[in-house]
Amino acid sequence: MKQHYRCPPIFGLIVKALLLFLPNAELVAQSDSLAAPFIHIDSITIEGNRKTRTSLILRELEFAAGDTLSTANLAATLERNSLRLMNLGIFNTARINVRSWNADNHVVLHITLIETWFVYPAPIFELADRNFNVWWKEFNRSLKRVNYGLDWNQLNLTGNADILKAKIQFGYSNKYEVQYRRPNFNKRRTLGFEAGITYSRSHELAYATEDNKLRFHVNPDIWQIVQLSTGGSLLWRPRLFTTHRLTAEYRSITVADSIAGYFNPNFFLKGDTRQRHLSLLYNVTFDYRDIRPYPLEGWLFSGEVRFNGLLPGDNLRLFRAYAEFAKYFPFWEKRLSFETVLRGRTSLPRCRPPYFNNQALGYGGSFVRGYEYYVADGLDFGLLKTAAHIQLFNRTFFLGKYMPVEGFRNLPMKLYLSLNNDIGYANDPWYGAPNPLSNHLLWGYGFGLDLVVWYNKTCRVEWSWNDKGENGFFLRINTGF
């Protein structure tokens, strides 16, 4: 049997008593030679959850009262679980410390929380274009292409990390939306649900892609596209890092007669002006990332299959499979991290899809850096994004009386230098002829500065090049909700 060194009981008690005065548990692991190899958790106490339910907090932890933990890995375990609480998106601060440690290596753990501000009735002032760079360069920063209204986000509505969102948007395009998400509702906190309905309409519509640029038609007197979408999801989270999602979704989309009859008869195929379909989606996600808004360690896998057209009267029948794998490699206490993200999608059947359902690269988060001004449509796509993140600055500022909201008085701020390199490919067998970037390997690279504040709010300033010899400045902001 392996022998362990045992220090004198009195000396060990003195060391453990001193540890209790540390601001966190980061140095506990350093006393491995002075303590037993395992500790026993007698209880877990929580402070600062004014609204958040205790059962929700305990559900997020990898351990519970009555468990044993390795002393050597204690600091890393407590830090990892503090980040898990932060990933709920409802805390500005979450720390787990050792509150008491007796001679038999029985401990009490204490969780200190500062809840974030839960109500965000934010005014809407946003661009109608795909991204800031397209609006700035291609539409000459026109304020006519601005949407305005009210976006209401109610976080942690009932203390269960649930979210209620409502949007009323006017201006260049109209949008009315209500969504509710509750991550758990049963006693074991393994089942959750989402539900929502969205109605939108716009006087402008991208009816085709030429030279890998979207072509628009505008008519201020007629709505060019009207969309209604409603659906719900059942969430199953049997383990801490695993989530299954089953979604039913109905969509009804109508376009102006001029779009389907003149500008692009293949918009919905055969000159149709309306597309409606019931869809069923299944998604599974394994998420072991440390900080979801800006990961530096861990990995993620997400796989999804989608069946469009379940009803006999549906006029879209399309099957799609999507997968994403991301891995993050930390070095030097996360001051350096290498990021690798691989995404891919394929579609069936292999016949011509409606132009409206042929989007691939350049939409949402799937793009090659340096190609932000372009899109590459297709039935299938593959994308590899890599980056090195080098920490330049890490400090927390106390705003004091200058910040009236208590949850935001501590301002953690981190700045990273990012070195980026992306490659992507979109397979478009039907609409690729006038678009040379489709069916062509795309390569983009560059560098940037990434600012992370209050844990989940990021601002990325990048300068990127592509293999066409073009370069430009690009800005991306994520407010965290």
C-alpha positions in Angstrom: 0.0 0.0 0.0 1.3 3.5 -0.9 2.4 5.4 2.2 1.6 9.0 2.7 3.5 11.5 4.8 1.5 12.6 7.8 2.5 15.9 9.5 2.0 16.4 13.3 -1.6 17.1 14.0 -1.0 20.4 15.8 1.2 21.8 13.0 -1.4 20.6 10.4 -4.2 22.4 12.2 -2.2 25.7 12.3 -1.6 25.5 8.5 -5.3 24.8 7.9 -6.4 27.7 10.1 -4.1 30.1 8.2 -5.7 29.0 4.9 -9.1 30.1 6.1 -7.9 33.7 6.0 -7.0 33.5 2.4 -9.3 35.4 0.0 -9.8 32.3 -2.1 -8.7 28.7 -2.2 -6.0 29.0 -4.8 -3.2 28.2 -2.4 -4.9 25.2 -0.8 -3.3 22.8 -3.3 0.1 24.0 -2.3 -0.4 22.5 1.1 -0.7 19.0 -0.3 2.3 17.8 1.5 0.9 19.1 4.8 -2.6 17.7 4.5 -4.4 14.4 3.9 -4.9 13.4 0.3 -8.7 13.8 0.5 -11.1 16.1 2.2 -14.8 15.4 3.1 -17.4 18.0 2.4 -19.7 18.3 5.4 -21.9 21.1 3.9 -22.0 23.9 1.4 -23.2 27.4 2.4 -24.3 30.2 0.0 -24.2 33.9 0.3 -25.5 36.6 -2.1 -28.3 34.8 -3.9 -31.0 37.2 -3.2 -33.2 35.9 -6.0 -31.5 32.8 -7.4 -32.7 29.6 -6.0 -30.3 27.5 -3.9 -31.2 24.3 -5.6 -30.2 25.8 -9.0 -26.8 26.8 -7.7 -26.1 23.4 -6.2 -27.2 21.6 -9.4 -24.3 23.4 -11.3 -21.6 22.0 -9.0 -19.6 18.9 -9.8 -19.7 18.0 -6.1 -22.2 17.9 -3.2 -22.3 17.7 0.5 -21.1 14.2 1.6 -18.6 13.9 -1.3 -14.8 13.7 -1.0 -12.4 15.8 -3.1 -8.7 15.4 -3.8 -6.6 17.9 -1.7 -4.0 18.2 -4.5 -6.7 19.3 -7.0 -8.9 21.3 -4.6 -7.9 24.8 -5.9 -8.5 23.8 -9.5 -11.8 22.1 -8.7 -13.1 25.2 -6.8 -12.0 27.5 -9.6 -13.6 25.3 -12.3 -16.9 25.2 -10.4 -16.8 29.0 -9.8 -16.6 29.4 -13.6 -19.6 27.0 -14.0 -21.7 29.3 -11.9 -20.5 32.3 -13.9 -21.6 30.5 -17.1 -25.2 30.7 -15.9 -25.0 34.3 -17.0 -26.8 35.7 -13.9 -23.8 36.5 -11.7 -21.1 39.1 -11.9 -19.0 37.4 -9.3 -18.9 33.8 -8.1 -16.3 32.5 -5.6 -16.0 29.2 -3.7 -13.8 29.1 -0.6 -13.1 26.8 2.3 -15.0 28.2 5.2 -13.8 25.7 7.9 -11.5 22.8 8.0 -11.3 20.5 11.1 -8.7 18.0 12.3 -10.5 15.1 10.5 -10.2 16.9 7.2 -13.9 17.6 7.1 -14.6 21.0 5.5 -17.4 23.5 4.9 -17.4 25.1 1.5 -18.8 28.7 1.1 -20.1 30.2 -2.1 -20.0 34.0 -2.4 -22.2 35.5 -5.2 -22.9 38.9 -6.6 -26.0 38.7 -8.8 -26.0 40.7 -12.0 -28.7 43.3 -13.0 -31.6 41.2 -14.3 -33.7 43.8 -16.1 -32.4 45.2 -19.4 -35.1 47.4 -21.1 -32.7 48.4 -23.8 -33.6 50.8 -26.6 -33.0 49.4 -30.1 -30.8 51.2 -32.4 -29.4 48.6 -34.8 -28.4 48.2 -38.4 -30.5 46.4 -40.9 -27.4 44.8 -42.6 -25.5 41.6 -42.0 -22.8 43.3 -40.0 -21.3 46.7 -39.0 -18.7 46.5 -41.8 -21.2 46.0 -44.6 -23.3 49.0 -43.3 -20.2 51.2 -42.9 -18.6 50.6 -46.3 -21.3 49.4 -48.8 -24.2 51.5 -47.6 -22.3 54.7 -46.7 -23.3 54.6 -43.0 -26.8 55.6 -44.0 -29.0 56.2 -40.9 -32.0 55.3 -43.1 -30.9 51.7 -42.7 -31.4 51.7 -38.9 -34.0 49.9 -36.8 -35.3 51.4 -33.6 -37.6 50.2 -30.8 -37.4 48.4 -27.4 -35.7 45.2 -26.6 -36.7 43.9 -23.1 -34.6 41.2 -21.5 -35.6 39.9 -18.1 -32.9 37.5 -16.8 -33.5 35.1 -13.9 -37.3 35.8 -14.0 -38.3 33.3 -11.3 -34.9 32.7 -9.8 -34.3 29.6 -12.0 -31.9 31.2 -14.5 -34.9 31.6 -16.8 -35.1 34.3 -19.4 -38.0 36.3 -20.9 -37.3 38.3 -24.0 -39.7 40.7 -25.8 -38.9 42.9 -28.8 -40.8 45.7 -30.6 -38.9 47.0 -33.5 -39.8 49.7 -36.1 -37.8 51.6 -38.7 -36.2 50.0 -41.7 -37.7 46.7 -40.9 -40.4 45.6 -38.3 -40.1 42.8 -35.8 -42.2 41.7 -32.9 -40.9 38.8 -30.8 -41.6 37.1 -27.5 -39.4 34.2 -26.2 -39.2 32.4 -22.9 -36.5 29.9 -21.8 -36.4 27.9 -18.5 -33.5 25.5 -18.2 -35.2 23.3 -15.6 -38.7 22.7 -14.2 -38.7 19.2 -12.7 -37.5 18.2 -9.3 -34.3 16.7 -10.5 -33.6 19.8 -12.6 -32.9 17.8 -15.7 -35.7 19.0 -17.9 -36.3 22.4 -19.3 -38.1 24.1 -22.2 -38.1 27.0 -24.6 -41.0 28.6 -26.5 -41.3 31.7 -28.7 -43.1 33.4 -31.6 -41.6 36.0 -34.0 -43.3 38.1 -36.7 -41.2 40.3 -39.0 -41.5 42.2 -42.2 -39.3 44.4 -44.4 -39.4 46.7 -47.4 -36.0 45.3 -48.5 -35.1 41.8 -49.5 -31.9 40.1 -50.7 -33.3 38.3 -53.7 -30.0 36.9 -55.2 -26.3 36.5 -54.9 -23.9 37.8 -57.6 -20.1 38.0 -57.3 -20.7 36.8 -53.8 -22.5 39.9 -52.8 -26.2 40.0 -51.8 -28.4 41.9 -54.4 -31.3 43.8 -52.8 -34.6 45.1 -54.0 -36.4 47.9 -52.1 -40.0 49.1 -52.4 -41.1 51.5 -49.6 -44.7 51.0 -50.6 -44.9 47.1 -50.4 -43.5 44.7 -47.8 -41.0 42.6 -49.7 -41.0 39.8 -47.2 -43.3 38.8 -44.2 -42.2 36.0 -41.9 -44.0 34.2 -39.0 -42.1 31.7 -36.9 -43.2 29.9 -33.8 -41.9 26.8 -32.0 -40.9 25.2 -28.8 -38.1 23.0 -27.5 -37.8 20.3 -24.8 -34.4 20.3 -23.1 -32.9 17.3 -21.3 -29.7 17.7 -19.3 -29.0 14.3 -17.7 -25.4 15.3 -16.8 -23.7 18.6 -16.0 -22.0 18.9 -19.4 -24.5 17.3 -21.7 -27.7 18.8 -23.1 -30.2 17.3 -25.5 -32.6 19.5 -27.3 -35.7 18.5 -29.3 -37.4 21.3 -31.2 -40.6 21.6 -33.2 -40.8 24.7 -35.4 -43.4 26.1 -37.9 -42.5 28.9 -40.4 -44.6 30.8 -42.9 -42.8 33.2 -45.3 -44.4 35.3 -48.0 -42.6 37.5 -50.5 -43.8 40.1 -53.0 -45.0 39.0 -56.4 -42.2 40.9 -58.1 -39.5 38.9 -56.2 -40.8 35.5 -57.2 -42.2 36.4 -60.6 -39.4 38.8 -61.9 -36.3 39.1 -59.9 -35.7 35.5 -58.9 -38.2 32.7 -59.8 -36.0 30.3 -57.8 -36.3 32.3 -54.6 -38.8 29.6 -53.4 -38.6 27.6 -56.7 -41.2 27.6 -59.5 -42.1 31.3 -58.9 -43.8 30.5 -55.6 -44.5 33.5 -53.4 -45.0 31.5 -50.2 -43.0 28.9 -48.2 -44.4 27.1 -45.2 -43.2 24.1 -43.4 -43.1 22.3 -40.1 -39.6 21.2 -38.9 -38.2 18.9 -36.3 -34.7 19.4 -34.9 -32.5 17.3 -32.6 -29.4 18.7 -31.1 -26.9 17.3 -28.6 -24.1 19.4 -27.0 -21.2 18.4 -24.8 -19.8 21.6 -23.3 -16.6 21.4 -21.2 -15.4 25.0 -21.9 -14.2 27.0 -18.9 -15.6 30.5 -19.9 -18.3 30.2 -22.6 -18.3 33.9 -23.8 -14.5 33.7 -24.3 -13.1 30.2 -23.8 -9.5 29.6 -22.9 -9.6 25.9 -21.9 -11.7 22.8 -22.5 -13.7 21.6 -25.5 -17.2 21.7 -27.1 -19.0 19.3 -29.4 -22.4 20.1 -30.9 -24.3 18.0 -33.4 -27.7 18.8 -35.0 -30.0 17.2 -37.5 -33.0 19.0 -39.0 -36.0 17.7 -41.0 -37.9 20.5 -42.8 -41.3 19.5 -44.3 -43.2 17.1 -42.0 -46.7 18.0 -43.2 -48.2 16.9 -46.5 -48.9 20.4 -47.6 -45.4 21.7 -46.8 -43.5 23.1 -49.8 -39.9 22.7 -48.4 -38.5 19.2 -47.8 -34.9 19.4 -46.7 -32.7 17.4 -44.4 -29.6 19.0 -42.9 -26.8 17.7 -40.6 -24.5 20.1 -38.8 -21.6 19.4 -36.4 -19.1 21.6 -34.5 -16.0 20.7 -32.5 -14.0 23.3 -30.6 -10.8 22.7 -28.5 -8.9 25.2 -26.4 -5.3 24.6 -25.3 -4.1 26.8 -22.3 -0.5 27.6 -21.4 1.1 29.6 -18.6 -1.9 29.8 -16.4 -4.2 30.7 -19.4 -2.1 33.8 -20.3 -1.7 32.0 -23.7 -4.4 29.9 -25.3 -4.7 28.2 -28.7 -8.2 27.9 -30.2 -9.4 25.5 -32.9 -13.0 25.5 -34.1 -14.2 23.1 -36.8 -17.7 23.3 -38.3 -19.4 21.5 -41.1 -22.9 21.0 -42.7 -24.4 18.8 -45.4 -27.8 18.8 -47.0 -30.2 16.3 -48.7 -31.6 15.8 -51.2 -29.0 16.9 -53.7 -31.5 18.6 -56.0 -31.7 22.4 -56.4 -32.8 24.0 -53.1 -34.8 27.3 -53.0 -32.3 30.2 -53.1 -33.7 31.4 -49.7 -32.5 28.1 -48.1 -29.1 28.0 -49.7 -27.1 30.1 -47.1 -23.7 28.8 -46.1 -20.6 31.0 -45.2 -20.9 34.6 -44.3 -24.1 34.4 -42.2 -24.1 34.5 -38.4 -20.9 33.3 -36.8 -19.9 31.0 -39.7 -17.5 33.2 -41.8 -13.9 33.3 -42.9 -12.1 36.4 -41.4 -11.2 38.8 -44.2 -14.3 37.9 -46.2 -16.8 39.8 -44.1 -18.0 41.7 -47.1 -18.9 38.5 -49.0 -21.1 35.5 -48.7 -20.6 32.0 -50.1 -23.8 30.1 -50.5 -24.2 26.3 -50.8 -25.8 23.1 -49.8 -22.7 22.2 -47.8 -19.8 24.0 -46.1 -16.7 23.4 -44.0 -15.0 25.9 -41.8 -11.8 25.8 -39.7 -11.1 28.8 -37.4 -7.9 28.9 -35.4 -6.5 31.6 -33.2 -3.8 32.3 -30.5 -4.9 34.5 -27.6 -2.2 36.3 -25.7 -3.2 38.1 -22.5 -2.0 41.6 -22.4 -3.9 43.0 -19.4 -6.0 41.6 -16.5 -7.3 43.9 -13.8 -10.4 44.5 -11.8 -11.5 48.1 -11.2 -13.7 49.2 -8.3 -16.2 51.8 -9.6 -17.6 52.6 -6.2 -20.2 55.4 -6.0 -19.8 56.1 -9.7 -21.8 52.8 -10.4 -25.2 52.9 -8.7 -25.9 49.2 -9.5 -24.1 47.1 -6.9 -23.6 44.1 -9.2 -21.5 46.2 -11.6 -19.3 48.0 -9.1 -16.4 45.6 -9.6 -15.3 45.9 -13.3 -13.1 43.0 -14.3 -11.3 43.8 -17.6 -9.1 41.6 -19.7 -7.3 42.4 -23.0 -6.0 39.8 -25.4 -4.0 40.0 -28.6 -5.4 37.5 -31.1 -3.6 36.0 -34.0 -6.2 34.5 -36.4 -6.1 32.1 -39.3 -9.3 30.7 -41.0 -10.0 28.5 -44.0 -13.5 27.6 -45.4 -15.2 26.0 -48.3 -18.8 26.2 -49.5 -20.2 23.7 -52.0 -22.8 25.3 -54.3 -23.6 23.0 -57.3 -26.7 25.0 -58.3 -26.1 28.8 -57.9 -22.3 28.8 -57.9 -21.7 30.0 -61.5 -21.9 33.8 -60.9 -20.2 33.5 -57.5 -16.5 32.7 -57.8 -15.9 32.3 -54.0 -18.3 29.4 -53.9 -16.7 26.0 -54.7 -13.4 27.7 -53.9 -11.1 27.3 -50.8 -11.1 30.6 -48.9 -8.3 31.7 -46.6 -8.2 34.6 -44.2 -5.8 35.7 -41.5 -4.9 38.7 -39.3 -4.6 40.0 -35.8 -6.8 41.7 -33.4 -7.4 43.0 -29.9 -10.2 41.4 -27.8 -11.6 43.2 -24.8 -13.6 41.2 -22.2 -15.5 43.0 -19.5 -17.9 41.8 -16.8 -17.1 38.2 -17.8 -19.6 38.0 -20.7 -19.3 41.2 -22.7 -16.7 41.2 -25.5 -15.5 43.7 -28.1 -13.2 42.4 -30.9 -11.3 44.8 -33.1 -9.6 42.9 -35.9 -7.5 43.7 -39.0 -7.7 40.9 -41.5 -6.5 39.9 -44.9 -7.9 37.4 -47.4 -6.3 35.4 -50.3 -7.7 37.9 -52.8 -5.2 40.4 -51.5 -7.9 42.5 -49.7 -7.7 43.7 -46.1 -9.8 45.7 -43.8 -10.7 46.7 -40.2 -13.6 44.7 -38.6 -15.5 45.2 -35.4 -17.6 42.7 -33.5 -19.4 43.4 -30.2 -21.3 40.9 -28.0 -23.3 42.3 -25.1 -23.8 38.9 -23.5 -27.6 38.7 -23.8 
